[in-house]
Amino acid sequence: MSHHQIISAKALPDLMLYIGFENGVYKRYDVRPLLERWEPFRAFINTPKLFEQVRVDIGGYGISWNDDLDLSSEELWENGEEVPAPS
């Protein structure tokens, strides 16, 4: 399986992410559905500034906020909505 390597991650309003991939594709990913499915993601409600601290993991195979909060590049690729690249 080929991995989609992440080159950039930016927090947007309303718990949305703007993710750039090495192949030039950009996707928007909605984190809100994860709040109900996984308790650690509820930290974004109690600590709104935490969401803004998103970073790309070494190697680009995921993103993370801390040791408890992360998402794989494949999750972001499969469930993100393709959007225009920044101009």
C-alpha positions as CSV (number, residue, x, y, z in Angstrom):
1,M,0.0,0.0,0.0
2,S,1.3,3.4,-0.9
3,H,1.2,6.1,1.7
4,H,0.1,9.6,1.0
5,Q,2.8,11.8,2.5
6,I,1.7,15.0,4.2
7,I,3.8,18.2,3.7
8,S,1.6,20.7,5.5
9,A,-1.2,20.9,8.0
10,K,-3.1,24.0,9.0
11,A,-5.9,24.4,11.6
12,L,-9.0,26.2,10.2
13,P,-12.1,27.5,12.1
14,D,-14.8,25.1,13.1
15,L,-12.4,22.2,13.7
16,M,-11.4,21.9,10.1
17,L,-8.0,21.0,8.8
18,Y,-6.3,22.1,5.5
19,I,-3.8,19.3,4.6
20,G,-1.2,19.5,1.8
21,F,0.1,16.2,0.3
22,E,3.4,15.6,-1.5
23,N,1.6,14.9,-4.7
24,G,0.2,18.4,-4.9
25,V,-3.3,17.5,-3.7
26,Y,-4.9,19.6,-0.9
27,K,-7.7,18.3,1.3
28,R,-10.0,19.8,3.9
29,Y,-10.8,17.4,6.8
30,D,-13.6,17.9,9.3
31,V,-12.5,16.8,12.8
32,R,-16.0,17.3,14.4
33,P,-17.3,13.8,13.8
34,L,-14.3,12.4,15.8
35,L,-15.5,14.2,18.9
36,E,-18.3,11.7,19.4
37,R,-16.3,8.6,18.3
38,W,-13.1,9.1,20.3
39,E,-13.0,10.8,23.7
40,P,-9.5,12.2,23.4
41,F,-10.6,14.5,20.6
42,R,-13.1,16.2,23.0
43,A,-10.1,18.0,24.3
44,F,-10.5,20.4,21.4
45,I,-13.8,21.6,23.0
46,N,-12.2,22.2,26.4
47,T,-9.0,23.6,25.1
48,P,-9.7,25.4,21.8
49,K,-6.1,26.6,21.4
50,L,-4.9,23.0,21.3
51,F,-6.4,22.5,17.9
52,E,-4.2,25.2,16.5
53,Q,-1.1,23.4,17.5
54,V,-1.4,20.7,14.8
55,R,1.9,19.6,13.3
56,V,3.0,17.2,10.6
57,D,4.7,14.1,12.1
58,I,8.3,13.2,11.0
59,G,8.1,11.4,7.7
60,G,4.7,13.0,6.8
61,Y,2.7,9.8,7.6
62,G,0.4,11.6,10.0
63,I,-0.4,14.7,12.0
64,S,-0.5,15.1,15.7
65,W,-1.3,17.5,18.5
66,N,0.2,15.6,21.4
67,D,0.7,11.9,22.5
68,D,-3.0,11.2,22.7
69,L,-4.2,13.1,19.5
70,D,-3.1,12.1,16.1
71,L,-4.5,11.1,12.7
72,S,-2.8,9.0,9.9
73,S,-2.2,10.3,6.5
74,E,-4.4,7.6,5.1
75,E,-7.4,8.8,7.3
76,L,-6.9,12.3,6.0
77,W,-6.5,11.2,2.4
78,E,-9.5,8.8,2.4
79,N,-11.9,11.1,4.3
80,G,-10.8,14.5,3.4
81,E,-12.5,16.6,0.7
82,E,-10.2,17.7,-2.1
83,V,-10.0,21.5,-2.3
84,P,-7.9,24.0,-4.4
85,A,-4.3,24.5,-3.6
86,P,-3.3,27.8,-2.0
87,S,-2.6,30.6,-4.5
